[in-house]
Amino acid sequence: MCCFFATLMLLGPRLAFLIYWLFPYGAARITAAFTGWPISGWLWALLGLIFLPWTTLMFVIVFPIAGFDWLWIGLALMADIASYGGGAYNRRQVPGYTGP
């Protein structure tokens, strides 16, 4: 069950982003969300999918941001941090692991 949850945390938002992109008007909405940044928009989207996939997915879903939408982005950021931090916690439970 733990491996399933880890795989879901790793691949879930990326798969959801791909499905969202394939929906009608999904690609246009993703492009609109990342247009106007100082660096090219597709680069921010790619970096977001690599390093902060939950946050990137939530940013695209709640775009344009106004009001309590920042709350959802904050929760997605906490999910990203939890997915990275959960790996460090599980390493200590492996028998014979003598890491830091």
N, C-alpha and C positions, 0 to 999 in steps of 0.2 A: 504494500500500500504506500509505503514511503517513496518508492521509486516512481510510482504513478503520480504522486503529488509533486515530486521534483520535476518530472517531465512536463506536467501541466503548467507549473510555474515558469518553466523555461520556454516551452513552445506555445503555450496557450495564447498569450497576447500577440505573438507574431502571426499565428494562424488566424486569429480574429482580425488582425489588421489586413491580412491578405484577403479574407472573405469580404471585409468592409470595402476594400479597394475594388473588388469585382462587382459589387452592387451598382445599379444604375446611379449615376451622379456621385458615387463614392470617390472615384479618382479626382473629380473636380473639387470635391470638398476637401480632400487631403491636400491638393495643390493650393487651394485658397488658404488653408490653415498655415501653411509654411511659406507663403509668398510675402515678400516685404521684409524679410530678415536681412541683415547686413551680408551674410554669406548665403550662397545659393540655397534655396529651399529644400531641394532634394537631399543635400548633404546633411541638413539638420534632421530630416526624417530618417535617413539611414543611420546616423549616429544615435538617434533616439531609439530606434529599433534594436540596435546592438547593445546599448548600455542601459537604457531606461524604457523597456518596452511597454510596461503598464502605464507609465506616465505619458508616453507618446500616444498610445491608443486613446487614453482619456482626453488628452488635449484635442485630438481630432474630433472626438465625439461631442465635446462641449463647446467647440469653437462656434461662434465668437464668444469670448469670455466676458461675462458681466455678472456681478453679484456673487452668489454662493457657488458658482462654478469652480472657483479656486479651491473650495472645500473638496470637491471630487478629485481635482488634480493633486491636492495634498494627500488624500487617501491612496491614490495610485502611486505616488512617490513613496509612501510608507510600505506599500506592497512590494515595490522594487527593492527597497532597503531590506525588508523582511526576507525576500527570496535570496538575497546575497548573504545576509546574516544567518539564515537557517542552515546554510552549508557549513559554516564554521561551527555551529552548535552540534551538528550531527557528526562531525569529524571526531569529537571527543568521545563519542559513544562507540567507536569502532575498537574492538579488542586489539591490543598490540600497537595502537597508534601512539607515537611518542612525540607528536608535534608540539608547537608552542603552547 
